Amino acid sequence: MTGELIGLTAQDLIEGYRKGEFSPVDATRAVLARIEETDPALNAFVRVDAEGALAQAEESARRWRAGEPTGLVDGVPVSVKDILLQKGAPTLRGSRTVSAEGNAEGNWDEDSPSVARLREQGAVLVGKTTTPEFGWKGVTDSPLSGATRNPYDTSRTAGGSSGGSAAAVAVGAGPLSLGTDGGGSVRIPASFCGIFGLKPTYGRVPLYPASAFGTLSHVGPLARTAADAALMMDVISGPDPRDWSASGPPSGGFRDALHGGVRGLRVAYSPTLGGQVAVRPGVASVVRAAVTRLAELGAYVEEVDPDFTDPVEAFHTLWFSGAARVVQHLPASKRQLLDPGLREICTRGARYSALDYLAAVDARMELGRRMGAFHSTYDLLVTPTVPITAFEAGVEVPRRSGLRRWTGWTPFTYPFNLTQQPAASVPVGLDGDGLPVGLQLVAARHRDDLVLRSAHALYEAGVASHASPNTA
């Protein structure tokens, strides 16, 4: 039963609970056993609360026996990236500078909005997943917890910064995980680990405490299917008064928007953003084959590039300034405990002036204008999620690549944090080395429904799927 349960989606679990085929306690025990089996190799979790999770599962089982489930995910095991507050659990954010005894936000006595919505709707919170320090880069390793490894090849990175969440979902250590994405941090590890990851429109999922990275930072689901992600979105997009920048309540359910397919959609396929990105051949061929299937499913596909040049300098200004703000309160002695790469970008970020920052905001607004015009013609933009597959664990950039920072190999992801558009990574196959490849779907702001619907169509057609990783 354990092996069967860890392979089920969240929706499968709910259906099984409803029919009485198994209970939330069975599912939680299976997930905890899976974590114990796989985490020594993967290092996806910084904290596992087996006792607390089983107690939550017992409560859920009683509700199901009474025919009174409390919400959409009652009894579903969920993990939470260790950037987001969870009541009763330390949120150390991958840093040795954060005390496990408590923090300035409230001594671990409250949930972030998305965690609160999951708890209210009965989710079983099994543990906190790994992150690079303060979520600063596109791979997951930190001075606090070491490197998180890829389920398909444990010598390689899981990606980041939600790498622990992606690795956990990929091996069946819970069907759902909650991540954050400030420059690709949900989509990059989803691509590297062969699962689905969604960065919703900014504000669609409330965030508290506010991120030092400002409105670049989004909260989103990692799952094995788009349908499970839509289920999670129906939970975590609930309003919260602590986030003044959040959107109003969604006009309809995300699960209700899944159906309808892609027939008639106008799809722009940009394989290299106009020659700006060198894409590995194995990635390019897998993505192109998936785009061909989109056309066969009835979408009007045109190979065309959006009208923008690489906005990396504007992104760096905003990102590095945010990083500097994160550590501003630390004395010099504590700064020596930081990841050296983080310390380096914080030093650079502290040198920017207000005028530099506002110039980056201007560039961001212009990029948003251009993408708004682009989506007046095209419903979707399709690109590879990442131009490469997973590389060696424990390094920020591939060795001998000549790159300096993680943004050098993620040019398809961070532009859409600047524009706040919804974007998802869909697993569409493996390259010649047996490593996952992701296809990115991008839509206009507030068209999260269109991204989820199109991704779901790829799953229904068998284009997207979660292959079993090599990890035992």
C-alpha positions in Angstrom: 0.0 0.0 0.0 2.8 2.4 0.8 4.3 2.3 -2.7 0.9 2.8 -4.2 0.0 5.8 -2.0 3.2 7.8 -2.7 2.5 7.6 -6.4 -1.0 9.1 -6.1 -1.9 12.8 -6.8 -3.6 14.9 -4.2 -6.9 14.5 -6.0 -6.4 10.7 -6.0 -5.9 10.8 -2.3 -9.0 12.9 -1.7 -11.0 10.4 -3.8 -9.6 7.5 -1.9 -10.5 9.1 1.4 -14.0 9.8 0.1 -14.5 6.1 -0.9 -12.9 4.8 2.3 -10.2 2.9 0.4 -7.5 4.3 2.7 -7.1 7.1 5.2 -5.1 10.2 5.7 -3.1 8.3 8.4 -2.2 5.7 5.7 -1.1 8.4 3.3 0.9 10.3 5.9 2.7 7.2 7.1 3.6 6.4 3.5 5.0 9.9 2.9 7.0 9.8 6.2 8.4 6.5 5.2 9.3 7.8 1.8 11.1 10.8 3.4 13.1 8.5 5.6 14.0 6.3 2.6 15.0 9.1 0.2 16.2 12.1 2.2 19.6 10.8 3.1 20.5 10.9 -0.6 18.5 14.0 -1.5 18.6 16.3 1.5 15.2 17.9 0.6 14.0 18.5 4.2 15.4 20.6 7.0 12.7 19.5 9.4 10.2 16.7 9.5 7.5 16.7 12.1 6.4 13.1 12.1 4.5 13.3 15.4 2.7 16.5 14.5 1.8 15.2 11.0 0.4 12.0 12.3 -1.7 13.9 14.8 -3.1 16.1 12.1 -3.7 13.0 9.9 -5.6 11.3 12.8 -7.8 14.4 13.1 -8.4 14.4 9.4 -9.3 10.7 9.4 -12.0 11.4 12.1 -13.5 14.1 9.9 -13.6 11.8 6.9 -15.2 9.0 8.9 -17.8 11.5 10.0 -18.4 12.6 6.4 -17.3 16.1 7.3 -14.0 17.0 5.6 -13.0 20.6 6.5 -11.6 21.7 3.1 -10.3 20.9 -0.4 -7.0 19.3 0.8 -8.2 17.7 4.1 -5.7 14.9 4.9 -3.3 15.7 2.0 0.4 15.6 3.0 2.0 19.0 2.1 5.5 20.3 2.6 6.5 24.0 3.0 9.6 25.7 1.8 11.6 27.0 4.8 11.2 30.6 3.6 7.6 30.7 4.7 6.4 31.0 8.3 4.8 28.0 9.8 3.4 28.2 13.3 5.3 26.1 15.8 8.2 25.4 13.4 11.4 27.4 13.1 11.8 29.2 9.8 15.6 29.4 9.4 15.6 30.4 5.7 18.8 28.4 5.1 20.9 30.7 7.2 23.1 30.3 10.2 22.4 33.9 11.1 18.8 33.1 12.0 18.2 31.9 15.5 16.0 28.8 16.0 14.7 30.3 19.2 12.6 32.9 17.5 12.5 35.8 15.0 11.5 39.4 14.7 8.2 38.5 13.0 6.7 36.7 16.0 8.6 33.9 17.6 7.3 31.2 15.2 3.7 31.8 16.5 2.0 32.5 13.1 1.6 31.1 9.7 2.3 32.9 6.4 -1.0 33.4 4.5 -0.6 30.4 2.2 0.3 28.1 5.1 -2.6 29.4 7.0 -5.0 28.6 4.2 -3.6 25.1 3.8 -4.0 24.5 7.6 -7.6 25.8 7.6 -8.5 23.4 4.8 -7.1 20.4 6.6 -3.7 19.8 4.9 -1.2 17.6 6.8 2.0 19.7 7.2 4.8 17.1 7.2 7.9 19.3 7.2 9.9 22.2 5.9 12.0 21.9 2.8 15.5 23.2 2.0 16.3 26.6 0.4 19.5 28.4 -0.4 20.2 31.2 2.1 17.3 33.6 2.0 16.3 32.1 -1.3 19.0 34.1 -3.1 20.0 31.8 -6.0 18.7 29.3 -8.6 20.3 26.3 -6.9 19.6 24.8 -3.4 22.6 24.7 -1.2 23.4 26.7 2.0 25.9 27.0 4.8 23.1 25.7 7.1 21.9 22.6 5.4 24.3 21.7 2.6 23.3 20.8 -1.0 20.0 19.4 -2.1 20.4 16.8 -4.8 18.5 15.8 -7.9 16.2 12.7 -7.8 17.3 11.7 -11.3 21.0 11.9 -10.6 22.1 12.7 -7.0 25.4 14.1 -8.2 23.4 17.0 -9.7 21.5 19.9 -8.3 17.8 19.9 -7.8 17.7 23.6 -8.9 16.4 26.3 -6.7 15.6 28.1 -4.8 12.6 25.8 -4.1 14.8 22.8 -4.7 13.8 20.9 -1.6 10.2 21.2 -2.5 10.7 20.0 -6.0 12.8 17.1 -5.0 10.3 16.0 -2.4 7.4 16.1 -4.8 9.4 14.3 -7.5 10.1 11.2 -5.3 6.6 11.0 -3.7 7.4 12.6 -0.4 4.1 14.4 -0.5 2.1 15.3 -3.6 2.1 19.0 -3.0 4.7 21.5 -1.8 4.6 25.3 -1.3 7.4 27.3 -2.8 8.5 30.8 -3.6 9.7 32.3 -6.9 11.6 35.6 -7.2 13.5 34.9 -10.4 12.5 31.4 -11.3 12.7 29.7 -8.0 9.6 27.5 -8.5 10.0 26.9 -12.2 13.8 26.1 -12.3 13.6 23.2 -9.8 10.4 22.0 -11.3 12.2 21.8 -14.7 15.3 20.1 -13.2 13.2 17.6 -11.2 10.6 16.7 -13.8 7.5 18.1 -12.0 5.0 21.0 -12.5 5.6 24.4 -11.0 3.5 27.5 -11.2 4.5 31.1 -10.5 1.1 32.8 -10.3 0.4 36.4 -11.2 1.9 38.6 -8.4 -0.5 39.1 -5.6 -2.7 36.2 -6.6 -1.3 34.4 -3.5 -0.9 36.7 -0.5 2.5 36.9 1.1 3.5 37.9 4.6 5.9 39.0 5.9 6.7 41.0 2.8 9.7 39.9 0.9 12.8 42.1 0.9 12.9 41.3 -2.8 9.6 43.2 -3.0 7.2 42.5 -5.8 9.6 40.2 -7.6 8.7 37.4 -5.1 5.7 35.2 -5.7 4.3 32.2 -3.8 3.2 29.1 -5.8 2.6 25.4 -5.9 4.8 22.5 -6.9 3.0 19.3 -7.9 3.1 16.4 -10.2 0.2 17.6 -12.3 -1.4 20.9 -13.4 -4.7 19.7 -11.9 -3.1 19.3 -8.5 -1.5 22.7 -8.8 -5.0 24.2 -9.6 -6.4 22.4 -6.5 -3.7 24.0 -4.4 -4.3 27.4 -6.0 -7.9 27.2 -5.0 -6.7 26.9 -1.4 -3.8 29.3 -1.2 -5.2 32.2 -3.2 -7.7 32.9 -0.4 -7.4 36.5 0.9 -5.3 37.7 3.8 -5.4 41.2 5.3 -1.7 41.1 6.1 -0.7 41.6 2.5 -1.7 45.1 1.3 -0.5 44.3 -2.3 -2.5 41.1 -2.8 -5.2 40.9 -5.5 -8.8 40.6 -4.7 -10.5 37.2 -4.4 -10.3 35.3 -7.7 -13.5 35.5 -9.9 -13.7 31.7 -10.3 -12.1 28.4 -9.2 -8.8 27.4 -10.9 -9.9 23.8 -11.1 -13.0 24.9 -13.0 -10.8 26.6 -15.6 -8.8 23.5 -16.4 -10.9 22.2 -19.2 -11.3 23.5 -22.7 -7.9 22.6 -24.2 -5.8 24.8 -26.4 -7.8 24.7 -29.6 -7.8 28.2 -31.1 -5.3 29.7 -28.8 -2.7 32.0 -30.3 0.7 30.6 -29.2 4.1 32.4 -29.7 7.0 29.9 -29.6 10.3 31.6 -28.8 13.0 29.0 -28.7 15.9 31.4 -27.9 14.3 34.8 -27.2 15.5 36.0 -30.6 18.9 34.5 -30.5 19.7 35.9 -27.0 19.9 32.4 -25.4 22.1 29.5 -26.2 19.9 26.4 -25.6 21.4 23.0 -25.2 20.3 20.8 -28.2 18.8 18.1 -26.1 16.6 20.6 -24.4 15.7 22.4 -27.6 14.5 19.2 -29.3 12.3 18.0 -26.4 10.7 21.4 -26.2 10.1 21.7 -29.9 8.4 18.3 -30.0 6.1 19.4 -27.3 5.3 22.6 -29.2 4.5 20.6 -32.3 2.0 18.7 -30.2 0.4 22.0 -29.1 -0.2 22.7 -32.8 -1.7 19.2 -33.3 -4.0 19.8 -30.4 -5.4 22.9 -32.3 -3.4 25.8 -31.1 -2.2 28.4 -33.7 1.5 28.3 -33.2 3.9 30.8 -34.6 7.6 31.0 -34.1 8.0 34.6 -32.9 10.0 36.4 -30.3 8.8 39.0 -27.7 10.1 42.5 -28.2 12.6 42.9 -25.4 16.3 42.5 -24.8 17.7 40.8 -21.7 16.7 42.8 -18.6 19.3 41.2 -16.4 20.9 44.5 -15.3 17.5 45.8 -14.1 16.9 42.5 -12.4 20.3 42.5 -10.7 19.7 46.0 -9.4 16.4 45.1 -7.8 17.6 41.6 -6.6 20.9 42.6 -5.2 19.4 45.6 -3.4 16.8 43.3 -1.9 19.6 40.9 -0.7 21.4 43.8 0.9 18.2 44.8 2.7 17.8 41.2 4.0 21.2 41.3 5.8 21.3 45.0 6.6 20.7 44.4 10.3 23.5 41.9 10.7 26.8 42.9 12.5 30.1 42.2 10.7 30.6 39.0 12.8 27.4 37.5 11.6 28.0 38.4 7.9 31.0 36.1 8.0 28.5 33.3 8.4 26.7 34.0 5.1 27.1 32.1 1.8 30.1 33.9 0.1 28.1 34.4 -3.1 25.3 36.1 -1.1 27.7 38.2 0.8 29.2 39.3 -2.6 25.9 40.4 -4.1 24.8 42.1 -0.8 28.0 44.2 -1.0 27.2 45.2 -4.6 23.5 45.8 -3.8 24.4 48.2 -0.9 26.2 50.4 -3.4 23.2 51.1 -5.6 21.7 54.6 -5.3 18.0 55.4 -5.1 18.3 56.7 -8.7 19.8 53.3 -9.8 16.9 51.6 -8.2 14.3 53.8 -9.9 16.0 53.4 -13.2 15.6 49.6 -12.8 11.9 50.2 -12.0 11.6 52.2 -15.2 13.1 49.4 -17.2 10.7 47.0 -15.5 7.7 49.1 -16.4 8.8 49.3 -20.0 9.2 45.5 -20.1 5.7 45.2 -18.7 4.4 47.5 -21.4 6.0 45.5 -24.1 4.7 42.2 -22.8 1.2 43.7 -22.4 1.3 44.7 -26.1 2.7 41.2 -27.0 -0.3 39.5 -25.3 -2.8 41.6 -27.2 -1.8 39.4 -30.1 -0.7 36.2 -28.5 -2.5 34.3 -25.7 0.6 32.4 -24.7 4.3 32.6 -24.9 6.2 29.3 -24.9 9.9 28.9 -24.2 12.2 26.3 -22.6 12.0 26.8 -18.9 15.8 26.6 -18.6 18.2 26.3 -21.5 20.1 23.5 -19.8 19.4 20.4 -17.6 20.6 19.9 -14.0 24.3 20.3 -13.5 26.7 19.4 -10.6 25.3 19.9 -7.1 26.9 22.5 -4.8 27.9 25.2 -7.4 26.0 28.3 -8.5 26.8 27.9 -12.2 27.9 25.0 -14.3 31.7 24.4 -14.1 33.7 25.8 -17.1 30.6 27.7 -18.3 32.3 31.1 -17.9 29.2 32.4 -16.1 29.4 34.3 -12.9 25.9 34.3 -11.4 22.9 32.0 -11.5 21.1 34.5 -13.7 23.5 33.7 -16.5 21.8 30.3 -17.1 18.2 31.3 -16.2 17.4 34.0 -18.9 13.9 32.5 -19.6 12.6 32.9 -16.0 13.5 36.2 -14.3 12.0 38.5 -17.0 8.5 37.3 -15.9 9.1 38.1 -12.3 9.8 41.6 -13.4 6.5 41.7 -15.3 4.6 39.8 -12.6 3.0 37.5 -15.2 1.9 33.9 -14.5 4.4 31.4 -15.8 4.6 27.6 -15.3 7.2 24.9 -16.0 5.6 21.7 -17.5 7.7 18.5 -17.6 7.7 17.4 -21.3 10.4 14.7 -21.5 13.9 13.7 -20.8 17.1 14.6 -22.7 19.6 12.1 -24.0 21.2 11.8 -20.5 17.8 10.9 -18.9 17.4 14.3 -17.3 14.1 16.2 -17.2 13.3 19.1 -19.5 10.7 21.7 -18.8 8.6 23.8 -21.2 7.6 27.3 -19.9 4.1 28.7 -20.5 3.6 32.4 -20.0 0.4 34.4 -20.2 -0.8 37.9 -19.6 -1.2 39.1 -16.0 -4.2 37.6 -14.3 -4.5 34.8 -16.8 -3.3 32.1 -14.5 -6.4 30.1 -15.6 -5.0 30.1 -19.2 -1.6 28.8 -18.1 -3.2 26.0 -16.0 -5.7 25.1 -18.7 -2.9 24.8 -21.4 -0.7 22.8 -19.1 -3.6 20.5 -18.2 -4.2 19.9 -21.9 -0.6 18.8 -22.3 -1.0 16.3 -19.4 -4.3 15.0 -20.9 -2.6 14.5 -24.3 0.3 12.6 -22.7 2.8 15.3 -23.7 3.5 16.2 -20.1 4.1 13.6 -17.4 6.1 12.8 -14.4 8.7 10.1 -15.1 9.9 8.0 -12.2 13.3 9.3 -11.0 16.3 7.1 -10.4 16.3 7.7 -6.6 15.2 4.5 -4.9 
